[in-house]
């Protein structure tokens, strides 16, 4: 059985260092590059609704002496099934939960797509950063990241009213992040227009497009579902336990 789509779609975003397999589930120790530098983390996925196999893989990793990591991404419900001694060795606790959504279907045309396009030019990073300050100030997507290109929605005066980061490795799945709409322009279809235009562009040369949303973001979920996206992995973050 091949690896879960979640792992295959994100493979270009990390360097795999070690793997543990258990009954259709796979746990990876990977190294990822971030704005603050590289870090190791755990990433795991298994059969939907069956987190027990991934919990077994985590127990094996703990027994093998996997090095301490600050962060992990697991199929939701896994951590509670990991034996207590393995949880203690790994030094992690549950964090936020979110849904990984993906699509390989060209979306229907949305009003406003004519306002959407790549953000380019010598001032592009500053322009994106200014828009993010109004649209999505908490995003970890960095306009200075060389792996990211940015698309945006411009009003009739040419001002960016929404942006989205695009990681598009040649021939591989496209990962979107950092999507946000200027607070004064919300509920005008900006997000729908950006997601539709970027998804359509990406699927011309890439097999699929994927994006993560918080589980309580019902408004975004309705937009993405309408555009053809589906939940491919229910995810729980695990993070380092605070030290006393």
FENURKA-V597456 format. One line per field, one symbol per residue. ss: DSSP state (A for helix, B for strand, O for the rest). burial: # if it has 9 or more other C-alpha atoms within 8 Angstrom, else .. A space follows every 50 residues. Layout:
ss = ???
burial = ???
//
This chain:
ss = OOOOAAAAAAAAAOBBBBBBBBOOBBBBBBBBBBOOBBBBBBBBBOOOOO OAAAAAAAAAAAAOOOOOOOBBBBBOOOAAAOOAAAAAAAOBBBBBBBBB BBBOOOOOOOOOAAABBBOOOOOAAAAAAAAAAAAOOOOOOOOOOOOOBB BBBBOOOOOBBBBBBBBBOOOOOBBBBBBBBOAAAOOOOAAAAAAAAAAA AAOOOOOOBBBBBBOOOAAAAAAAAAOOOBBBBBBBBBBBOOOO
burial = ..##.##.##...###..####.#########......#########... #.##########......########.##.##...##..#####..#### ####..#....##..##.#....##.###.##.###......#....### #####....#########...###########..##..############ .##..########.......#.###.##############....
//
